[in-house]
Amino acid sequence: MTGLATILGATGFVGRRLQARLAIEGWDVFAPAKGDKSLFGRDMGVVFYCAGLTADFDRRPFDTVEAHVTLLSELAQAGRFEQLIYLSSTRLYDSQAAEVLDETAPLIFDPADPRRTYDLSKALGENITLTRTEGRGAVARLSNVFDWEPEAPGFLSEWLIQAARTRDLQLDSSPHIARDYIHLDDVVDSLIAMAEKPAAGTVNVASGELTANGEIANLFLEAGWHVVFSRDVSPVPPPRADIARLRALGVAPRSVKDVVRRYLEGLTA
């Protein structure tokens, strides 16, 4: 399937890779600049809502709400799209007391916690997408996305970028912290699959497995790197995201250890 696609947040980490891939596959891609209100007066085709804040959400709470909700609300009211795919986060599961969660699990938040601005704004964005778009909205809950392109965000991305410069790695984390990591290209595959096989409701875009930092560090040690962690804490791991719905779309995310192993082989070749 190809057609018209509109990417909001096309200059961001996910949006850039998605735009490049859609262009290669023959889509007509419209990537409006931030603040360009002209998009509300035109047909937008399939909208990929990639706009948002991540690492600096706590420092910029009002910008976070605007990015996750305000523009989305205007978009839903304009209604000139065939499908809307809203990028959310499996971070919404972090405060849930469960080992495994699928997309139907109720979400619980403490509105008095200032660090929940991110979660609550994403949850409201999900609500607008799912209930105010006349059945044309779907939500992609992304886990921890990584890559090694310059300035790729996130702990693992920064780790991999650093590994290309030095064999002596000093990491500000603990080997016991576990996360669900998914490579950027697998995320793009997932978003395109959601557009090509319209997925109603919410889809966990994740690997479906938790991997500890220490497990990843072992790959580096075996390949000749030296890895030191600055902390030695063992926090309760977050719930694991069930990915049955993602697999039903024909997407099989790669294991983070397989991706990292191949990356290191490329550095040592």
Residue pairs with C-beta under 8 A, 6 or more apart in sequence:
1 195
1 196
2 25
2 26
2 27
2 28
3 27
3 28
3 45
3 46
3 82
4 27
4 28
4 30
4 43
4 44
4 45
4 46
4 82
5 22
5 27
5 28
5 29
5 30
5 45
5 46
5 47
5 48
5 195
6 29
6 30
6 31
6 32
6 39
6 44
6 45
6 46
6 47
6 48
6 81
7 15
7 18
7 19
7 22
7 29
7 30
7 31
7 47
7 48
7 50
8 15
8 32
8 47
8 48
8 49
8 50
8 51
8 71
8 75
9 15
9 49
9 50
9 51
9 52
9 87
10 16
10 18
10 19
10 29
10 31
10 32
10 50
11 31
11 34
12 50
12 51
12 52
13 145
13 147
13 152
13 153
13 184
14 50
14 87
14 142
14 145
14 184
14 187
14 188
14 191
15 31
15 48
15 50
15 51
17 147
17 184
17 185
17 187
17 188
18 48
18 50
18 188
18 191
18 192
19 29
19 31
21 188
21 192
22 29
22 192
23 29
25 192
28 45
30 39
30 42
30 44
30 45
32 38
32 39
34 51
40 74
40 75
40 78
40 80
41 78
41 80
42 80
43 80
43 81
44 80
44 81
44 82
45 81
45 82
45 83
46 81
46 82
46 83
46 84
46 85
46 195
47 75
47 81
47 83
47 84
47 85
48 85
48 87
48 191
48 195
49 72
49 75
49 84
49 85
49 86
49 87
49 125
49 129
50 87
51 67
51 68
51 71
52 64
52 67
52 68
52 87
52 122
53 60
53 63
53 64
53 67
53 68
53 118
54 118
54 153
54 154
55 153
55 154
57 64
57 117
57 118
58 114
58 115
58 117
58 118
61 114
61 117
64 117
64 118
64 121
65 117
65 121
68 118
68 121
68 122
68 124
68 125
69 121
69 124
69 125
69 128
72 86
72 125
72 128
72 129
73 128
75 81
75 84
76 84
76 128
76 129
76 132
76 133
76 137
79 133
79 134
81 136
82 136
83 136
83 137
83 138
83 195
83 198
84 129
84 133
84 136
84 137
84 138
85 137
85 138
85 139
85 140
85 191
85 194
85 195
86 125
86 126
86 129
86 137
86 138
86 139
86 140
87 140
87 142
87 191
88 122
88 123
88 125
88 126
88 139
88 140
88 141
88 142
88 202
89 118
89 122
89 141
89 142
89 143
90 141
90 142
90 143
90 180
90 204
90 206
90 238
90 241
91 118
91 119
91 122
92 107
92 119
92 122
92 123
92 141
93 101
93 105
93 107
93 238
93 239
93 241
94 119
94 238
94 239
95 108
95 109
95 110
95 119
96 105
96 107
96 108
96 239
98 105
98 239
99 239
99 240
100 239
100 240
100 241
100 242
101 239
101 240
101 241
101 242
102 204
102 241
102 242
102 244
102 245
103 141
103 201
103 202
103 203
103 204
103 242
103 245
107 119
107 123
109 116
109 119
109 120
109 123
110 116
111 120
126 139
126 202
128 137
129 137
129 138
129 139
130 137
130 138
130 139
130 201
130 202
135 200
138 194
138 198
138 199
138 200
138 201
138 202
138 203
139 201
139 202
139 203
140 190
140 191
140 194
140 202
140 203
140 205
141 202
141 203
141 204
141 205
141 206
141 241
142 182
142 187
142 205
142 206
143 179
143 180
143 181
143 182
143 204
143 205
143 206
143 207
143 241
144 154
144 155
144 156
144 179
144 180
144 181
144 182
145 154
145 181
145 182
145 183
145 184
145 187
146 152
146 154
146 156
146 157
146 160
146 181
146 182
146 183
146 184
146 256
147 157
147 160
147 183
147 184
147 185
148 157
148 160
148 161
148 164
148 263
149 184
150 161
152 158
152 160
152 161
152 184
155 173
156 179
156 181
156 216
156 256
159 169
159 171
159 216
160 260
160 263
162 169
163 169
163 220
163 225
163 264
163 267
164 267
167 224
167 225
167 226
168 225
168 226
169 220
169 225
169 226
169 227
169 228
170 228
170 230
171 213
171 217
171 227
171 228
171 229
171 230
172 230
172 231
173 213
173 229
173 230
173 231
174 213
174 229
174 231
174 232
174 233
174 234
174 235
175 212
175 213
175 214
175 217
175 229
175 232
176 212
176 213
176 214
176 232
176 233
176 234
176 235
177 212
177 213
177 233
177 235
178 210
178 211
178 212
178 213
178 237
178 238
179 210
179 211
179 238
180 206
180 207
180 208
180 209
180 210
180 211
180 238
180 240
180 241
181 207
181 211
181 256
182 205
182 206
182 207
182 253
182 256
183 253
183 254
183 256
183 259
186 207
186 251
186 253
186 254
187 205
189 251
190 203
190 205
190 246
190 249
190 251
190 253
191 205
193 199
193 249
193 250
193 251
194 203
194 249
197 249
197 250
199 245
199 249
201 245
202 245
203 245
203 246
203 249
204 241
204 242
204 243
204 245
204 246
205 246
206 241
206 243
206 246
206 253
207 243
207 253
207 254
207 255
207 256
208 240
208 241
208 242
208 243
208 246
208 253
209 240
209 255
209 256
210 237
210 238
210 240
211 255
211 256
211 257
213 229
215 257
216 256
216 257
216 260
217 227
217 229
219 257
219 260
219 261
219 264
220 227
220 264
221 227
223 261
223 264
223 265
223 267
223 268
224 268
225 264
243 253
246 253
